[in-house]
Amino acid sequence: QVQLVESGGGLVQPGGSLRLSCAASGFAFSTYNMRWYRQAPGKERELVSHISATGGTTNYADAVKGRFTISRDNAKRTVYLQMNSLKPEDTAVYYCNAPTRDYWGKGTPVTVSS
């Protein structure tokens, strides 16, 4: 069956870094665009970043542009989100998504706090 499993979240101080991973199975990963979303407490889920199937095209929300980098390894069936210069407002649960079929992972929590 289709699975998207996120990992790499945790507690980090402001200015720190984390690398999120999303391992995919059960579908033709290398042919799917992939996205990272996040949902902060009391807020709606928002799109963070998008990567095309080949990795040749990436897009970012203005709030994370210049600080986050999305990438993928199709041989490993994994998409990544490198998050640098983290801010308290980046605190959220981060979700992996395959938009074509609306597949979702269960999320990994990120807390940025001193």
DARA-V611326 format. One line per field, one symbol per residue. ss: DSSP state (A for helix, B for strand, O for the rest). A space follows every 50 residues. Layout:
ss->???
This chain:
ss->OOBBBBBOOBBBOOOOOBBBBBBBBOOOAAAOOBBBBBBOOOOOOBBBBB BOOOOOOBBBOOOOOOOBBBBBBOOOOBBBBBBOOOOAAAOBBBBBBBOO OOBBOOOBBBBBOO
